[in-house]
Amino acid sequence: MGKRGNNEGMIRKRDDGRWEARISLPDGKRKSFYGKTRQEVSQQLIQAQHDLATGLPVVAERQTVEQYLTSWLEIVKTQVRASSYRRCEDHVRLHLVPKLGRVILSKLTAQQVQVLYSQKLREGLSARTVHHIHVTLHHALKDALRFGLVQRNVAQIVKPPRPEHREMRTLGAIAANHLLDIAQGDRFEALYVLALTTGMRRG
């Protein structure tokens, strides 16, 4: 049988021993929160009521960062080029999941993300690489916000390292002619000539 406390909404103890709190959403749907104690679900319900009052979405509690990023990769795999997907997958597998994977997605904080960036810099990653990790996480959390899984994109709050500016070094006419002389007879000679005479990029 359900129990109702002051300003708590619907709270009941389930047959499996857990406590459940329910809240009605503006669209007519209901969202449930589960916990081991009545106090635990009561706090979750109060937070949900506050979120509704301030216009924030009421989000699920259970999905971890690892679970979300794994499913997110399956989505973006069909939306981006293979090379872009590989970069995203590397960022998730090598950097994001090992550090943040066990965190509940809806409870991920900007501080945790900022600490991750600092740790990666101390581990020897370049500012440019850490910035690319930030771009991947920002994109993933932007989609999570659109899906209603988080209340805000915490990656928007943090300050990623600024990629270092590298001055582009190009070959002068003498050096370019010297390279072409050396490349004569090489199986990539035509490629060198094409690159030097047209400035074409691999993309």
N, C-alpha and C positions, 0 to 999 in steps of 0.2 A: 504494500500500500504506500502511496506517495506521501511524503511529508513536506510541509512548506514552512520555511522560516521567514522572518521579517526581511523583505526585500531580496529573498534568495531565489524565488521561482520554485520550480518543481525539483525536489530532491527525494530519492528513494534508495533503499538498500535492495540490491538484486539477490536472486536466489544463489548466485555463485559467491556471495559474500562481499562483492565490490559495491561501492556507492556510485550512484549515477545522478547527475544533475542535467536538467533539460531547459533549454531556452527557446522561445519562439522567435523566428526571424521575420523581418518585414515582408518577405516574399511568401510567408505562410508555412515555410519549412521549419523543422525543429532540429536543433543541434544538441548532441549529448556530450557530456564530459564524464570521465570515469576516474575513480581513485580508490585507494585503500581505506580512506577515512571520510567521514561526513565533512569535516573541516576542509579537507583537500578539495573536494568537488565544490564546496561552498565558495571557496576563494576563486576557483576557476569561473564559477558562474557570475560572481560579482565583477570580475574582470571583463567577462563577456558583456555584461549589461553596461559597463562603463564604455566599452568599445562601441557598442551600438549607439549609445547616447552621444558619442563624439564623432560618429560617422565612420569609424574604422570597421573593416570587415572582421567578423568572428571567424577565427581560423582553427583548423584541426591541430591537435596537440602531438600526435603520435609519430608522424613521419620524420625520419632523420634526414640530415643533409645528404648522407650517402644514398639513401633510398631515392630521394628526390633527384639528385644529380644523375643517378643511374638511369632513371626513367626519362629525364630531360635529354640526355645524350641520344636516346632512341628517337626522340622527336626531332632534334636538330640534325640528325644524320640524314634525314630526307630533305633538309632545307638549305644546306650549305655544301660547298665543294668538298671533295674528299680530303684535300690538304687542310682545309679549315677545320673539318671534323677531327682529323688526327691531332691537331694542335689542342683543340678543346678537350679531347679524350685524355691526352697527356697531362694537361693542367689538372683535370679532375682526378685522374688515377694517381699521379705522382705527388701532387701538392695539396689539393683541397681535401680529398677524402682522408688521407692519413692524419691530417691535423684537425679537421672539422667534421669528419664523417659521422661521429656518434652524437653530435649535437642535434637536439630537436630543431627541425627547420624553423618552426614558428618562434623559437626562443633564441635564434642566432642573433648575436649583438654586433654592433659596429666595432666595439672594443676587441672582440675575438678575431674579427677580420683584420683589424689593424695590427694586432699582435702577430698574426700569421705572416703578414707582409714583412714585419721587422725580423721575424725568425728566418725567413727565406733570404733576406739580405745578409744576415749574419752567417748563414750556411754557404754563402758565396755566390748566390744567384745574382745576375746583373739587374740593375734597376729596370732595364727594358724587359727582361723576362718576367719579373714580378709585375710589371705594369700589364703585360699580356695576360697573366693569371687573373689580375683584377678585371680586365675586360671580359674574360670568360665568366667569372663569378657575377659580375654586374649584369651580363646578359641573362644568365640563368635565373637570378633573383628578380629581374624585370619580368620574366615570364611567370615566375612563381606569384608575383604580385597580381599579374593579369588573371591567373588561375584562381585567385582568392586564397592562396595557401599561406601567405604572409601578410602582415599589416603594412609593411614598408620595405623598400629595398635598402638594406643597411649598407650596401656597397656604395650608395650615393653619398653616405655621410663620411666615410673614411677618406683619407688622403693617400692615394697610391704614390709610389716613388716616381719622380719625373724621369722619363727615359733620357739618358745622356745623349747630347747632340754629338754626332760624329761627322767631321768634315769629310766630304767625299773626295777621294783621291782618284784622279783620272790620268791617263797616259797622254803625254805630249806627242807631237808629230814624230819626233825623232825616236822616242821609245816605242811608239806604235809601229813604225816602219821596221824597227829592229825585231820586234816580236813577230811580224809577218815574215821577215827573212828567216828567223829561226824555225818558224812553223812550216816552211816549205817542205812538202812531202809528207807531212803529218796527216793522219787520217781525219783529224778535225780541222785541217787548214781552212776549208770552206766556211766552217762555223766561226773561226776566228776572224776571217775577212768580213763575214756578214755582221758580226758583232761590232767590229771597229768602224766599219763604214756606214752603218745605219743607226747604231745606238739602240738596237732592239733589246727589250728586256724579255726574260724567260716567260713571264705571264702573257 
